């Protein structure tokens, strides 16, 4: 997975990992699963290639994103 450096947020470079697309089995058939949460049943899923950050978004990062884009959450009436 190549690590891509994109723009910078202050002194921290924002990076992403390239994930190759493909088909896989997702979910579980366990009696202890929660199908209403999407945990089951097992099903075949196909995803396109995508990029994802290797770390969770911090509140500070999200604040910068909101200020730069004017983004509204579902709760704020996006």
Buried (B, 14 or more C-beta within 10 A) or exposed (E): EEEEEEEEBEEEEBEBEEEEEEEEEBBBEEEEBEEEEEBBEEEEEEEEEEEEEEEEEEEEBEEBEEEEEEEEEEEEEE
